């Protein structure tokens, strides 16, 4: 960046008015703006130059406009909507997919870690009789069609040749994979229904739970028998897949329909950032422009890039571990992240980079829900080793999990941190301005998603609202 442009960035970082206020000023007549007691002089020409420089930086980092969303036929979307809100897919008919990814909670649940089957209530009011939690945070469902790796550890993925890699191994047959229309997200719905803690329940409680964990195809077939016993579902499936009879379908058809609904309903592409990329210089405040400049020039953009602000890769960013874990470590309460999938020790404590669109709405943040406050999460990346060592039980957002914070793994996490964050150190101005930029990534239509919650579902079971 030239010295002239660097000076412009510093000036923009100090301004407290939106660029839109500068748009009506002539290039020859500067505008004086009070900021911190000092009058700054900025012309319309300088503001436009700064906007051009920011767009160039974003382009160089692959942070461009959202691509066109995949086409989803109405029948597929409608079937998927019913399936994800219907508790019929849970063993005890007490939880749906959207219980932990609810539209009223920005497609999450507002908890550090999710609370699965056997519980009652929604969001912060959800309670389990034994205070049981799912070991990880429930990630939001925005823009999933952009990702080739799903879940925090990437255990569901699709490669460049279109091959699927999942915990099902060969039980996900080529015929099933051939049903998938939207990449990795089409396989997403296959797995929560298999998890005893999330949806299936315990042996002796229901016919889905009585099937052995190793017999995934039998669980999927049993779920299809449930759906097939409801005439309306037969109609919806056959409308979603014209020319195919319900009895010739597998649970892959259900999972693909869920993906179709997610892709059709939850693409976020109408944020101020999108308007800025489209040429509206006034879409961002000057503080957001300054934050964007810092973001683009810091290691942030090396992991959070592309139109969704994720490299779809895995990194250890020195996050604390608490909760019931993945059975790792001496205590069994640790979570080795990506290493649990690959078996590669180099992947220990690595988790997938989250997409940052709508990040304002989707707290808590981190694979275990370590931070409720976005600014604190951003600040964590500065001198991350010190921040991890200082993280205490009092910092755990979920009171019921405050006593589960691991201390014994902190040194190992620090030693295996991603090299990108080793030298990162910044001040409170950086945190404030980058946080302001993050607010510019919120889609306006994502602020209220209640329109996607149906009044009823074919099973007749209650819909969480």
NUVOGU-713164 format. One record per residue (C-alpha): residue number from 1; x, y, z. Coordinates in steps of 0.1 Angstrom, whole numbers, plus 2048, in hexadecimal, padded with zeros to 3 digits. Last residue first. Example, Ala and Ser with C-alpha at 12.3 -4.5 7.8 and 13.67 -1.06 7.14 Angstrom:
2
+-----+-----+-----+-----+
! seq !   X !   Y !   Z !
+-----+-----+-----+-----+
!   2 ! 889 ! 7F5 ! 847 !
!   1 ! 87B ! 7D3 ! 84E !
+-----+-----+-----+-----+
# end
This chain:
465
+-----+-----+-----+-----+
! seq !   X !   Y !   Z !
+-----+-----+-----+-----+
! 465 ! 661 ! 726 ! 8BB !
! 464 ! 668 ! 701 ! 8BB !
! 463 ! 64E ! 6EF ! 8A5 !
! 462 ! 637 ! 6D6 ! 8B7 !
! 461 ! 632 ! 6B4 ! 8A7 !
! 460 ! 617 ! 6B1 ! 88C !
! 459 ! 62D ! 69A ! 878 !
! 458 ! 628 ! 6B0 ! 859 !
! 457 ! 636 ! 6D0 ! 868 !
! 456 ! 624 ! 6EE ! 876 !
! 455 ! 626 ! 714 ! 877 !
! 454 ! 646 ! 714 ! 864 !
! 453 ! 665 ! 727 ! 870 !
! 452 ! 675 ! 738 ! 852 !
! 451 ! 664 ! 75A ! 857 !
! 450 ! 675 ! 75C ! 879 !
! 449 ! 696 ! 764 ! 868 !
! 448 ! 699 ! 788 ! 875 !
! 447 ! 6BC ! 797 ! 874 !
! 446 ! 6C6 ! 782 ! 856 !
! 445 ! 6B3 ! 799 ! 83E !
! 444 ! 6CC ! 7B5 ! 845 !
! 443 ! 6EA ! 79F ! 840 !
! 442 ! 705 ! 7A6 ! 85A !
! 441 ! 728 ! 7AB ! 84C !
! 440 ! 729 ! 7D0 ! 855 !
! 439 ! 729 ! 7C6 ! 879 !
! 438 ! 74A ! 7B5 ! 874 !
! 437 ! 759 ! 7D6 ! 869 !
! 436 ! 750 ! 7E6 ! 88B !
! 435 ! 762 ! 7C9 ! 89C !
! 434 ! 780 ! 7D0 ! 886 !
! 433 ! 77F ! 7F4 ! 891 !
! 432 ! 77B ! 7ED ! 8B7 !
! 431 ! 795 ! 7D1 ! 8B8 !
! 430 ! 7AF ! 7E6 ! 8A4 !
! 429 ! 7A9 ! 803 ! 8BB !
! 428 ! 7AE ! 7EC ! 8D9 !
! 427 ! 7D1 ! 7E3 ! 8CE !
! 426 ! 7E1 ! 7C8 ! 8B9 !
! 425 ! 7F8 ! 7AA ! 8BC !
! 424 ! 7FA ! 78D ! 8A4 !
! 423 ! 81D ! 77D ! 8A2 !
! 422 ! 812 ! 759 ! 8A9 !
! 421 ! 7F0 ! 75D ! 897 !
! 420 ! 7FA ! 750 ! 875 !
! 419 ! 810 ! 734 ! 883 !
! 418 ! 7F1 ! 722 ! 88E !
! 417 ! 7F3 ! 718 ! 8B2 !
! 416 ! 802 ! 6F6 ! 8BB !
! 415 ! 818 ! 701 ! 8D9 !
! 414 ! 7FB ! 717 ! 8E6 !
! 413 ! 7E2 ! 6FA ! 8E6 !
! 412 ! 7FB ! 6E3 ! 8F7 !
! 411 ! 802 ! 6FD ! 912 !
! 410 ! 7DC ! 701 ! 918 !
! 409 ! 7D5 ! 6DC ! 91B !
! 408 ! 7D6 ! 6D9 ! 941 !
! 407 ! 7BF ! 6F7 ! 948 !
! 406 ! 79F ! 6E8 ! 93C !
! 405 ! 77F ! 6FB ! 944 !
! 404 ! 763 ! 6E4 ! 951 !
! 403 ! 758 ! 6F8 ! 96F !
! 402 ! 74A ! 714 ! 959 !
! 401 ! 734 ! 6FC ! 946 !
! 400 ! 713 ! 703 ! 957 !
! 399 ! 71A ! 728 ! 956 !
! 398 ! 71E ! 729 ! 930 !
! 397 ! 732 ! 748 ! 927 !
! 396 ! 753 ! 73A ! 934 !
! 395 ! 768 ! 759 ! 93E !
! 394 ! 764 ! 753 ! 963 !
! 393 ! 773 ! 730 ! 95F !
! 392 ! 793 ! 741 ! 953 !
! 391 ! 7A4 ! 74D ! 934 !
! 390 ! 7C5 ! 75C ! 93E !
! 389 ! 7DA ! 741 ! 92E !
! 388 ! 7C6 ! 743 ! 90E !
! 387 ! 7CA ! 769 ! 90D !
! 386 ! 7EF ! 768 ! 913 !
! 385 ! 7F3 ! 74E ! 8F7 !
! 384 ! 7DD ! 763 ! 8E0 !
! 383 ! 7F2 ! 782 ! 8E1 !
! 382 ! 7D7 ! 792 ! 8CB !
! 381 ! 7BF ! 778 ! 8BE !
! 380 ! 7AA ! 77B ! 8DE !
! 379 ! 7A2 ! 79F ! 8D5 !
! 378 ! 78C ! 793 ! 8B9 !
! 377 ! 779 ! 77D ! 8D1 !
! 376 ! 776 ! 798 ! 8EB !
! 375 ! 767 ! 7AF ! 8D0 !
! 374 ! 74E ! 795 ! 8C7 !
! 373 ! 741 ! 790 ! 8EA !
! 372 ! 733 ! 76E ! 8F3 !
! 371 ! 755 ! 75D ! 8F2 !
! 370 ! 75F ! 738 ! 8F7 !
! 369 ! 743 ! 728 ! 8E5 !
! 368 ! 754 ! 706 ! 8E4 !
! 367 ! 75E ! 708 ! 8BF !
! 366 ! 761 ! 72E ! 8C2 !
! 365 ! 747 ! 74A ! 8C4 !
! 364 ! 728 ! 74E ! 8D9 !
! 363 ! 71A ! 760 ! 8C6 !
! 362 ! 709 ! 75F ! 8A4 !
! 361 ! 6FA ! 781 ! 89C !
! 360 ! 718 ! 797 ! 897 !
! 359 ! 729 ! 77B ! 884 !
! 358 ! 70E ! 780 ! 869 !
! 357 ! 729 ! 779 ! 84E !
! 356 ! 749 ! 76E ! 860 !
! 355 ! 74C ! 74A ! 854 !
! 354 ! 75C ! 734 ! 86E !
! 353 ! 77F ! 727 ! 869 !
! 352 ! 77E ! 701 ! 86F !
! 351 ! 78E ! 6F4 ! 88E !
! 350 ! 7B2 ! 6EA ! 896 !
! 349 ! 7BA ! 6DE ! 8B9 !
! 348 ! 7D0 ! 6C2 ! 8AC !
! 347 ! 7D4 ! 6C2 ! 887 !
! 346 ! 7FA ! 6BD ! 887 !
! 345 ! 7F3 ! 69C ! 89A !
! 344 ! 7E3 ! 68E ! 87A !
! 343 ! 7C7 ! 675 ! 882 !
! 342 ! 7B2 ! 687 ! 868 !
! 341 ! 790 ! 689 ! 878 !
! 340 ! 799 ! 68B ! 89D !
! 339 ! 7B7 ! 6A1 ! 894 !
! 338 ! 79E ! 6BB ! 887 !
! 337 ! 793 ! 6C3 ! 8AB !
! 336 ! 7A8 ! 6B5 ! 8C7 !
! 335 ! 78C ! 6BB ! 8E0 !
! 334 ! 794 ! 6B5 ! 905 !
! 333 ! 77C ! 6A7 ! 91E !
! 332 ! 789 ! 684 ! 91E !
! 331 ! 79E ! 68E ! 93D !
! 330 ! 7BF ! 680 ! 930 !
! 329 ! 7B9 ! 68F ! 90D !
! 328 ! 79C ! 68A ! 8F5 !
! 327 ! 779 ! 67D ! 8FB !
! 326 ! 76A ! 698 ! 8E5 !
! 325 ! 764 ! 6B2 ! 8FF !
! 324 ! 74C ! 6B5 ! 91C !
! 323 ! 74E ! 6DA ! 920 !
! 322 ! 76C ! 6F0 ! 91F !
! 321 ! 78A ! 6F7 ! 908 !
! 320 ! 79B ! 718 ! 904 !
! 319 ! 7A2 ! 726 ! 8E2 !
! 318 ! 7C5 ! 72A ! 8D5 !
! 317 ! 7BE ! 731 ! 8B0 !
! 316 ! 7C5 ! 70E ! 8A3 !
! 315 ! 7BB ! 70F ! 87F !
! 314 ! 7A7 ! 6FB ! 866 !
! 313 ! 79C ! 704 ! 843 !
! 312 ! 77D ! 711 ! 832 !
! 311 ! 790 ! 731 ! 82A !
! 310 ! 773 ! 744 ! 83A !
! 309 ! 765 ! 767 ! 834 !
! 308 ! 746 ! 75C ! 820 !
! 307 ! 751 ! 76D ! 800 !
! 306 ! 774 ! 760 ! 803 !
! 305 ! 78A ! 767 ! 821 !
! 304 ! 78C ! 761 ! 846 !
! 303 ! 7AC ! 74E ! 84B !
! 302 ! 7C5 ! 764 ! 83A !
! 301 ! 7AE ! 782 ! 83E !
! 300 ! 7B3 ! 783 ! 864 !
! 299 ! 7D9 ! 782 ! 85F !
! 298 ! 7D7 ! 7A8 ! 85D !
! 297 ! 7D6 ! 7BE ! 83F !
! 296 ! 7B2 ! 7B6 ! 835 !
! 295 ! 7A6 ! 7B9 ! 859 !
! 294 ! 7B7 ! 7DB ! 85E !
! 293 ! 7A8 ! 7E9 ! 83E !
! 292 ! 786 ! 7DB ! 848 !
! 291 ! 789 ! 7EB ! 86A !
! 290 ! 791 ! 80D ! 85A !
! 289 ! 774 ! 809 ! 842 !
! 288 ! 75D ! 7FF ! 860 !
! 287 ! 768 ! 81E ! 873 !
! 286 ! 761 ! 833 ! 854 !
! 285 ! 73E ! 825 ! 853 !
! 284 ! 736 ! 80D ! 838 !
! 283 ! 71B ! 80E ! 81D !
! 282 ! 726 ! 831 ! 812 !
! 281 ! 73E ! 826 ! 7F7 !
! 280 ! 722 ! 813 ! 7E6 !
! 279 ! 734 ! 801 ! 7CA !
! 278 ! 727 ! 7DD ! 7CB !
! 277 ! 742 ! 7D4 ! 7E4 !
! 276 ! 734 ! 7EE ! 7FB !
! 275 ! 711 ! 7E1 ! 7F7 !
! 274 ! 71D ! 7BE ! 800 !
! 273 ! 72F ! 7CB ! 81E !
! 272 ! 70F ! 7DC ! 82A !
! 271 ! 701 ! 7B9 ! 82B !
! 270 ! 6E9 ! 7AA ! 812 !
! 269 ! 6F8 ! 789 ! 809 !
! 268 ! 6EF ! 771 ! 825 !
! 267 ! 6E4 ! 74F ! 816 !
! 266 ! 6CD ! 73E ! 830 !
! 265 ! 6AD ! 736 ! 81E !
! 264 ! 6B5 ! 725 ! 7FD !
! 263 ! 6D6 ! 715 ! 808 !
! 262 ! 6C8 ! 709 ! 829 !
! 261 ! 6A8 ! 6FC ! 818 !
! 260 ! 6BC ! 6E9 ! 7FE !
! 259 ! 6D2 ! 6DB ! 819 !
! 258 ! 6B4 ! 6CD ! 82B !
! 257 ! 6A9 ! 6BE ! 80A !
! 256 ! 6CB ! 6AD ! 805 !
! 255 ! 6C8 ! 69E ! 827 !
! 254 ! 6A6 ! 690 ! 820 !
! 253 ! 6B0 ! 681 ! 7FE !
! 252 ! 6CF ! 672 ! 80E !
! 251 ! 6B6 ! 662 ! 826 !
! 250 ! 6AF ! 64A ! 80A !
! 249 ! 695 ! 64B ! 7EE !
! 248 ! 686 ! 62F ! 7DA !
! 247 ! 667 ! 62B ! 7F0 !
! 246 ! 661 ! 650 ! 7EC !
! 245 ! 65D ! 64C ! 7C6 !
! 244 ! 674 ! 660 ! 7AF !
! 243 ! 667 ! 672 ! 790 !
! 242 ! 667 ! 695 ! 7A0 !
! 241 ! 67E ! 697 ! 7BF !
! 240 ! 671 ! 6B3 ! 7D5 !
! 239 ! 64C ! 6AB ! 7CC !
! 238 ! 653 ! 686 ! 7D4 !
! 237 ! 662 ! 68F ! 7F5 !
! 236 ! 645 ! 6A7 ! 7FE !
! 235 ! 62A ! 68E ! 7F5 !
! 234 ! 63A ! 672 ! 80A !
! 233 ! 63E ! 68B ! 826 !
! 232 ! 619 ! 693 ! 825 !
! 231 ! 610 ! 66E ! 827 !
! 230 ! 623 ! 669 ! 849 !
! 229 ! 62F ! 645 ! 84D !
! 228 ! 64A ! 64D ! 833 !
! 227 ! 65B ! 665 ! 84B !
! 226 ! 65E ! 64B ! 867 !
! 225 ! 66A ! 632 ! 84E !
! 224 ! 684 ! 64B ! 841 !
! 223 ! 691 ! 64E ! 865 !
! 222 ! 694 ! 628 ! 867 !
! 221 ! 6A8 ! 628 ! 846 !
! 220 ! 6BF ! 643 ! 853 !
! 219 ! 6C5 ! 62F ! 873 !
! 218 ! 6CB ! 60F ! 85F !
! 217 ! 6E4 ! 621 ! 849 !
! 216 ! 6F7 ! 62C ! 867 !
! 215 ! 6FC ! 609 ! 875 !
! 214 ! 71C ! 60F ! 88A !
! 213 ! 708 ! 621 ! 8A5 !
! 212 ! 6F3 ! 602 ! 8AB !
! 211 ! 6CD ! 607 ! 8A6 !
! 210 ! 6B9 ! 60A ! 8C6 !
! 209 ! 6BB ! 630 ! 8C4 !
! 208 ! 6A6 ! 631 ! 8A5 !
! 207 ! 68C ! 61A ! 8B3 !
! 206 ! 687 ! 62F ! 8D2 !
! 205 ! 692 ! 633 ! 8F7 !
! 204 ! 6A2 ! 611 ! 8FD !
! 203 ! 6C3 ! 61B ! 8F0 !
! 202 ! 6CA ! 641 ! 8F5 !
! 201 ! 6BF ! 65F ! 8E1 !
! 200 ! 6C1 ! 666 ! 8BC !
! 199 ! 6C2 ! 68D ! 8BA !
! 198 ! 6E2 ! 69E ! 8C7 !
! 197 ! 6EF ! 687 ! 8E2 !
! 196 ! 6E8 ! 667 ! 8CF !
! 195 ! 6F7 ! 674 ! 8AF !
! 194 ! 6EA ! 663 ! 890 !
! 193 ! 6CF ! 67D ! 888 !
! 192 ! 6EA ! 698 ! 88A !
! 191 ! 6FD ! 686 ! 86F !
! 190 ! 6EA ! 683 ! 84E !
! 189 ! 6DE ! 6A7 ! 84D !
! 188 ! 701 ! 6B4 ! 843 !
! 187 ! 705 ! 69F ! 824 !
! 186 ! 6F5 ! 6B9 ! 80D !
! 185 ! 70A ! 6D4 ! 81D !
! 184 ! 729 ! 6C4 ! 80E !
! 183 ! 71F ! 6CB ! 7EB !
! 182 ! 6FD ! 6D9 ! 7E1 !
! 181 ! 6EC ! 6BF ! 7CC !
! 180 ! 6F0 ! 69E ! 7DF !
! 179 ! 6DC ! 681 ! 7D1 !
! 178 ! 6FB ! 671 ! 7C1 !
! 177 ! 70A ! 66E ! 7E4 !
! 176 ! 6EF ! 656 ! 7ED !
! 175 ! 6F5 ! 640 ! 7CF !
! 174 ! 71A ! 641 ! 7D5 !
! 173 ! 714 ! 634 ! 7F8 !
! 172 ! 717 ! 646 ! 819 !
! 171 ! 71C ! 626 ! 82D !
! 170 ! 73F ! 624 ! 81D !
! 169 ! 74C ! 63E ! 836 !
! 168 ! 730 ! 64B ! 84C !
! 167 ! 748 ! 662 ! 85F !
! 166 ! 749 ! 677 ! 83F !
! 165 ! 75E ! 67D ! 820 !
! 164 ! 74B ! 685 ! 800 !
! 163 ! 75B ! 685 ! 7DE !
! 162 ! 753 ! 6A2 ! 7C7 !
! 161 ! 775 ! 6A1 ! 7B6 !
! 160 ! 781 ! 6C0 ! 7C9 !
! 159 ! 778 ! 6AF ! 7EA !
! 158 ! 758 ! 6AF ! 7FE !
! 157 ! 758 ! 6B1 ! 824 !
! 156 ! 746 ! 6A4 ! 843 !
! 155 ! 75F ! 6A0 ! 860 !
! 154 ! 76A ! 6C3 ! 85B !
! 153 ! 773 ! 6C8 ! 880 !
! 152 ! 75B ! 6E4 ! 888 !
! 151 ! 740 ! 6D5 ! 873 !
! 150 ! 741 ! 6D8 ! 84D !
! 149 ! 75D ! 6D9 ! 834 !
! 148 ! 756 ! 6E2 ! 80F !
! 147 ! 746 ! 703 ! 819 !
! 146 ! 735 ! 71E ! 803 !
! 145 ! 714 ! 70B ! 803 !
! 144 ! 712 ! 711 ! 828 !
! 143 ! 70A ! 736 ! 823 !
! 142 ! 6FA ! 73A ! 846 !
! 141 ! 6F4 ! 71C ! 85C !
! 140 ! 701 ! 727 ! 87E !
! 139 ! 719 ! 712 ! 892 !
! 138 ! 70C ! 6FF ! 8B1 !
! 137 ! 729 ! 701 ! 8C9 !
! 136 ! 73A ! 6E0 ! 8D3 !
! 135 ! 739 ! 6C4 ! 8EC !
! 134 ! 712 ! 6C0 ! 8EB !
! 133 ! 707 ! 6C8 ! 90E !
! 132 ! 6F7 ! 6B4 ! 92B !
! 131 ! 6E9 ! 6C7 ! 949 !
! 130 ! 6DA ! 6A6 ! 956 !
! 129 ! 6B5 ! 6B1 ! 951 !
! 128 ! 6BE ! 6C6 ! 932 !
! 127 ! 6B3 ! 6EA ! 930 !
! 126 ! 6AD ! 702 ! 914 !
! 125 ! 6A4 ! 725 ! 91F !
! 124 ! 6C4 ! 734 ! 910 !
! 123 ! 6B9 ! 727 ! 8EE !
! 122 ! 699 ! 712 ! 8EE !
! 121 ! 687 ! 6FE ! 907 !
! 120 ! 689 ! 6D9 ! 911 !
! 119 ! 6A5 ! 6C0 ! 912 !
! 118 ! 6A6 ! 69A ! 90A !
! 117 ! 6B7 ! 6A0 ! 8E9 !
! 116 ! 6D3 ! 6BA ! 8E5 !
! 115 ! 6E1 ! 6D8 ! 8F8 !
! 114 ! 6F9 ! 6EB ! 8E3 !
! 113 ! 71A ! 6FB ! 8EF !
! 112 ! 721 ! 71F ! 8F6 !
! 111 ! 6FC ! 726 ! 8F4 !
! 110 ! 6E9 ! 73F ! 8DF !
! 109 ! 6D8 ! 723 ! 8CC !
! 108 ! 6E4 ! 728 ! 8A8 !
! 107 ! 6D2 ! 731 ! 888 !
! 106 ! 6D1 ! 756 ! 890 !
! 105 ! 6BF ! 74F ! 8B1 !
! 104 ! 69B ! 754 ! 8A4 !
! 103 ! 6A3 ! 73E ! 886 !
! 102 ! 6AC ! 721 ! 89D !
! 101 ! 6CB ! 70C ! 898 !
! 100 ! 6CB ! 6F7 ! 8B7 !
!  99 ! 6A5 ! 6F0 ! 8B6 !
!  98 ! 6A9 ! 6F3 ! 890 !
!  97 ! 6B4 ! 6CF ! 88B !
!  96 ! 696 ! 6C3 ! 89E !
!  95 ! 692 ! 6B7 ! 8C2 !
!  94 ! 679 ! 6A3 ! 8D7 !
!  93 ! 66D ! 687 ! 8C0 !
!  92 ! 67F ! 66E ! 8D6 !
!  91 ! 696 ! 662 ! 8BA !
!  90 ! 698 ! 683 ! 8A8 !
!  89 ! 68D ! 685 ! 884 !
!  88 ! 668 ! 68A ! 88D !
!  87 ! 672 ! 6AA ! 89E !
!  86 ! 669 ! 6BD ! 87E !
!  85 ! 67A ! 6DF ! 878 !
!  84 ! 696 ! 6D2 ! 862 !
!  83 ! 67F ! 6BA ! 84F !
!  82 ! 664 ! 6D4 ! 847 !
!  81 ! 67C ! 6ED ! 839 !
!  80 ! 68E ! 6D3 ! 825 !
!  79 ! 66D ! 6C7 ! 815 !
!  78 ! 664 ! 6EB ! 80B !
!  77 ! 687 ! 6F2 ! 7FC !
!  76 ! 686 ! 6D3 ! 7E8 !
!  75 ! 663 ! 6DA ! 7DA !
!  74 ! 66D ! 6FE ! 7D2 !
!  73 ! 68B ! 6F5 ! 7BD !
!  72 ! 6AC ! 702 ! 7CA !
!  71 ! 6C4 ! 715 ! 7B4 !
!  70 ! 6E6 ! 71A ! 7C3 !
!  69 ! 6EE ! 73D ! 7D1 !
!  68 ! 700 ! 755 ! 7BA !
!  67 ! 722 ! 75D ! 7C7 !
!  66 ! 726 ! 775 ! 7E4 !
!  65 ! 73B ! 792 ! 7DB !
!  64 ! 761 ! 791 ! 7E0 !
!  63 ! 779 ! 78A ! 7FB !
!  62 ! 793 ! 778 ! 7E7 !
!  61 ! 7B0 ! 789 ! 7F9 !
!  60 ! 7BA ! 79E ! 7DC !
!  59 ! 796 ! 7A7 ! 7D7 !
!  58 ! 793 ! 7B4 ! 7FA !
!  57 ! 7B2 ! 7C9 ! 7F6 !
!  56 ! 7A5 ! 7D7 ! 7D6 !
!  55 ! 783 ! 7DF ! 7E6 !
!  54 ! 795 ! 7F1 ! 802 !
!  53 ! 7AB ! 805 ! 7EB !
!  52 ! 78C ! 810 ! 7D7 !
!  51 ! 77B ! 81B ! 7F7 !
!  50 ! 79A ! 82F ! 802 !
!  49 ! 79B ! 841 ! 7E1 !
!  48 ! 776 ! 849 ! 7E4 !
!  47 ! 77C ! 858 ! 806 !
!  46 ! 79A ! 86B ! 7FA !
!  45 ! 786 ! 87A ! 7DD !
!  44 ! 769 ! 883 ! 7F4 !
!  43 ! 782 ! 898 ! 809 !
!  42 ! 78E ! 892 ! 82C !
!  41 ! 799 ! 8AC ! 845 !
!  40 ! 79C ! 8A1 ! 869 !
!  39 ! 794 ! 8B8 ! 886 !
!  38 ! 7A3 ! 8AB ! 8A7 !
!  37 ! 78F ! 8A7 ! 8C7 !
!  36 ! 78E ! 881 ! 8C4 !
!  35 ! 77E ! 883 ! 8A2 !
!  34 ! 76D ! 8A3 ! 896 !
!  33 ! 768 ! 8A2 ! 871 !
!  32 ! 771 ! 8BE ! 859 !
!  31 ! 766 ! 8B8 ! 835 !
!  30 ! 77C ! 8C1 ! 818 !
!  29 ! 770 ! 8D6 ! 7FB !
!  28 ! 782 ! 8D0 ! 7DA !
!  27 ! 776 ! 8AC ! 7D6 !
!  26 ! 752 ! 8B9 ! 7DA !
!  25 ! 73F ! 8AC ! 7F7 !
!  24 ! 71F ! 897 ! 7F2 !
!  23 ! 730 ! 876 ! 7F8 !
!  22 ! 740 ! 87F ! 819 !
!  21 ! 722 ! 877 ! 82E !
!  20 ! 721 ! 855 ! 81D !
!  19 ! 743 ! 84E ! 82B !
!  18 ! 733 ! 84A ! 84C !
!  17 ! 740 ! 860 ! 868 !
!  16 ! 758 ! 859 ! 885 !
!  15 ! 779 ! 85E ! 873 !
!  14 ! 799 ! 851 ! 884 !
!  13 ! 79D ! 832 ! 870 !
!  12 ! 796 ! 845 ! 850 !
!  11 ! 7B4 ! 85B ! 857 !
!  10 ! 7CA ! 83D ! 85C !
!   9 ! 7BE ! 82D ! 83C !
!   8 ! 7C4 ! 84D ! 829 !
!   7 ! 7E8 ! 84F ! 836 !
!   6 ! 7ED ! 82C ! 82B !
!   5 ! 7E0 ! 836 ! 809 !
!   4 ! 7FA ! 852 ! 805 !
!   3 ! 815 ! 83C ! 813 !
!   2 ! 80E ! 823 ! 7F8 !
!   1 ! 800 ! 800 ! 800 !
+-----+-----+-----+-----+
# end
